[in-house]
Amino acid sequence: MKKLLAVLVLAAGVGPALAADVVGNPKAAQSKIEMCIGCHGIPGYKASFPEVYQVPMIGGQSAKYIESALHAYKKGDRKHPSMRGIATSLSDQDIADVAAYYSQQNGQSRK
């Protein structure tokens, strides 16, 4: 029983350690951001599904904020259906890469 408890404790600690090892690569995001540009690349764009949303420009946001938002969409904590669909298709590495890319932009979605 003690061995089982020790294994469970170790296993619980490995998950967060692995997640912390994901480092975003902005150059790897080039092929991953194409789905973002259609909404986040148009200044003042408003999406109308399922209701009217003011779409934010995400260029220049912090990588941690973008990662947090994408993970929240992926888990369903944020409710926009299109963003949830996109976020669920992304791996943790994809999310880190996209966040790294947009955090290096200067208030625009794409240079």
C-alpha positions in Angstrom: 0.0 0.0 0.0 2.8 2.4 0.8 4.4 1.7 -2.6 1.2 2.4 -4.4 0.8 5.7 -2.5 4.4 6.6 -3.3 3.8 5.9 -7.0 0.6 8.0 -7.0 2.4 10.9 -5.3 5.2 10.8 -7.9 2.8 10.5 -10.8 0.9 13.5 -9.6 4.1 15.6 -9.5 5.2 14.6 -13.0 2.2 16.2 -14.9 2.9 19.8 -13.8 6.6 19.2 -14.4 6.0 18.1 -18.0 3.7 21.0 -18.7 6.3 23.4 -17.4 8.8 22.0 -19.9 6.7 23.2 -22.9 8.5 26.3 -24.4 6.9 28.3 -27.1 8.7 28.7 -30.4 7.4 31.7 -32.5 8.9 30.4 -35.7 7.1 27.0 -35.3 3.8 29.0 -35.0 3.8 30.2 -38.6 1.7 27.3 -39.9 -0.5 27.3 -36.7 -1.6 31.0 -36.8 -3.4 30.9 -40.1 -6.7 30.1 -38.4 -6.3 33.1 -36.1 -5.7 35.7 -38.7 -9.3 35.6 -40.1 -10.7 37.2 -37.0 -7.8 38.5 -34.9 -6.0 40.1 -37.8 -8.8 42.5 -38.7 -8.9 45.8 -36.7 -12.4 46.4 -35.3 -13.7 43.0 -36.5 -16.9 41.8 -34.8 -17.9 38.1 -35.1 -21.6 37.4 -35.2 -21.7 33.7 -34.1 -23.5 32.9 -31.8 -23.9 36.5 -30.8 -21.9 39.7 -31.6 -18.4 39.6 -30.2 -15.8 42.3 -30.4 -12.8 40.3 -31.5 -9.6 41.5 -29.7 -6.3 42.1 -31.5 -4.0 39.7 -29.7 -0.7 40.9 -31.0 1.5 42.2 -28.2 -0.4 40.3 -25.4 1.7 38.4 -23.0 2.4 34.8 -23.8 1.1 33.7 -20.4 -2.2 35.5 -21.0 -2.7 33.9 -24.4 -1.8 30.5 -23.2 -4.2 30.9 -20.2 -7.0 32.0 -22.5 -6.5 29.1 -25.0 -6.4 26.6 -22.2 -9.6 28.0 -20.7 -11.3 27.7 -24.1 -10.0 24.2 -24.4 -11.4 23.2 -21.0 -14.7 25.0 -21.6 -14.1 27.6 -18.9 -14.4 30.3 -21.6 -17.6 29.8 -23.7 -17.1 31.1 -27.2 -17.9 28.1 -29.4 -15.5 28.9 -32.3 -12.6 29.5 -30.0 -13.4 26.3 -28.1 -13.3 24.4 -31.3 -10.0 25.8 -32.3 -8.4 25.5 -28.9 -9.4 21.8 -28.5 -7.5 21.1 -31.8 -4.3 22.5 -30.3 -1.7 20.6 -28.4 0.1 22.2 -25.4 3.0 22.8 -27.7 0.8 24.4 -30.3 -0.6 26.7 -27.7 2.8 27.7 -26.4 4.0 28.4 -30.0 1.0 30.5 -30.9 1.3 32.5 -27.6 5.1 33.0 -28.2 4.4 34.3 -31.7 1.6 36.7 -30.8 3.5 38.0 -27.7 6.3 39.2 -30.0 3.9 41.2 -32.2 3.5 44.9 -31.8 -0.2 45.3 -31.1 -1.0 43.8 -34.5 -1.9 40.2 -35.3 0.7 39.8 -38.1 3.5 42.0 -39.4 
